[in-house]
Amino acid sequence: MRLGLKPPPISCQEVVELVTAYLDGTLSRRQRRRIDAHLADCVNCSAYLEQMRLVIGAAGALKEEDLTPEMEREFRTVFERSREAETD
Amino acid sequence: MPVTGSGRRTLWRRAAVTADPDSDLVVRLRAGDEDAFMRLVSRHHDTMTRIARIHVPSDAVAEEVVQDAWLAALRALPDFRGEASFRTWLLAILVKRAQTAGVREHRSVAVEDVERAVDPRRFDAAGAWSTPPARWDEDAESRLDAAALAGPLRRGLTRLPDRQREVVMLRDVDGLSAQEVCGALAISVANQRVLLHRGRSRLRTFVEAELRAQ
């Protein structure tokens, strides 16, 4: 444990390669602290991280089409078939 | 005792399992409620079709595999104990079916792949930004909302290499966990992270270029 020691600085180019692991929470505590310390001082990397969050959020909001009536009928048939199997 | 760091992740995972968003519908489904079934089908359809399509050669076969998986899931429902989320359990059934039906080979991607998140020419010799990310919020506030990014994002997604697009769609559009994606695509945790990272980084660069061109 090296609590209390200042972590060595990390470059912008390194930060952008660790952004995914940072957001997934899979970095070591030490790596996380290095990035947090960098972000506190770097407006460009903070903007980069914010843009990644925007992209991820916008991807989550992409809407897909609902089931077509034909698909719905097919799945209702699947449901009936599973019930038949139970009463066999 | 769990070691520092991984202990926190275990707790997080446990919390995610207890908050299964499907649990109410699953209770109703166990009681034979067809509407609950249709809502579950609808909720998971895109994800299931997407995963099936990765393993099989056509959309038609993918649709069949999804229906097949639902039939198997309905029959196995009494065995579902809720140890994993319903979705994780359902996707495991689907993947098994899709792999049996599938003919497409798995393409694994080398983890030491040299592709960079950002063009190295945008950094100076010390690794600091020399051409920083273009701000997206300079002209209009509306640019910042998800709806404004939807167009560039959709176009960007079509430009990604297949494997990167698959992982980004499953993680960010469908909201699957890293573990679920690893299971669905039969890839390692490290591979999943590399593909997600490359895909998201390319998407950000693509959106940046489109917004700048506007």
Contacts between the chains, C-beta under 8 A, distances in Angstrom:
chain1	res1	chain2	res2	distance
A	11	B	123	7.6
A	11	B	126	6.3
A	11	B	127	2.9
A	11	B	128	6.3
A	12	B	123	6.2
A	12	B	127	5.9
A	12	B	128	5.0
A	12	B	129	4.9
A	13	B	118	7.4
A	13	B	120	7.2
A	13	B	123	4.5
A	13	B	127	3.7
A	13	B	128	7.7
A	14	B	127	6.3
A	16	B	117	4.5
A	16	B	118	4.9
A	16	B	201	7.3
A	17	B	116	7.3
A	17	B	117	5.4
A	17	B	197	7.6
A	19	B	117	7.0
A	19	B	197	7.4
A	19	B	200	7.9
A	19	B	201	7.8
A	20	B	193	6.1
A	20	B	196	5.6
A	20	B	197	3.9
A	20	B	200	6.2
A	20	B	201	8.0
A	21	B	193	6.4
A	21	B	197	7.7
A	24	B	178	6.4
A	24	B	193	7.2
A	25	B	8	7.9
A	25	B	9	6.9
A	25	B	12	7.4
A	26	B	9	7.7
A	26	B	178	8.0
A	26	B	193	7.3
A	28	B	5	6.2
A	29	B	4	6.6
A	29	B	5	5.9
A	44	B	129	4.4
A	44	B	132	3.9
A	44	B	133	6.2
A	45	B	129	7.5
A	47	B	132	7.1
A	47	B	133	5.1
A	47	B	135	6.4
A	48	B	118	7.9
A	48	B	133	4.8
A	48	B	204	7.8
A	51	B	133	6.0
A	51	B	136	6.3
A	51	B	204	5.5
A	51	B	207	7.6
A	51	B	208	7.2
A	52	B	200	6.3
A	52	B	204	5.8
A	54	B	136	7.2
A	54	B	144	6.7
A	54	B	146	7.7
A	54	B	149	6.4
A	55	B	149	6.9
A	55	B	153	6.9
A	55	B	172	7.9
A	55	B	200	6.3
A	55	B	203	5.4
A	55	B	204	5.2
A	55	B	207	6.2
A	56	B	172	5.2
A	56	B	200	6.9
A	57	B	146	5.7
A	58	B	146	4.0
A	58	B	149	3.8
A	58	B	150	6.2
A	58	B	153	5.4
A	59	B	153	6.0
A	59	B	157	8.0
A	59	B	168	6.9
A	59	B	172	3.7
A	59	B	173	5.1
A	59	B	203	7.7
A	60	B	146	7.8
A	60	B	172	5.9
A	60	B	173	6.6
A	60	B	175	6.2
A	61	B	146	4.0
A	61	B	147	7.4
A	61	B	150	7.1
A	62	B	150	6.2
A	62	B	153	6.7
A	62	B	154	6.9
A	62	B	173	5.3
A	64	B	46	4.5
A	64	B	173	8.0
A	66	B	42	6.7
A	67	B	41	7.0
A	67	B	42	5.4
A	67	B	45	6.1
A	71	B	45	7.6
A	71	B	63	7.6
A	72	B	38	6.8
A	74	B	67	6.2
A	75	B	37	7.5
A	75	B	38	6.5
A	75	B	41	4.9
A	75	B	67	6.9
A	75	B	70	6.8
A	76	B	34	7.0
A	76	B	38	7.2
A	78	B	67	5.3
A	78	B	70	5.2
A	78	B	71	5.2
A	78	B	74	7.3
A	79	B	34	5.5
A	79	B	37	5.2
A	79	B	38	7.9
A	79	B	74	6.9
A	81	B	71	6.1
A	82	B	71	5.7
A	82	B	74	3.6
A	82	B	75	5.8
A	83	B	32	7.4
A	85	B	75	6.0
A	86	B	75	7.9
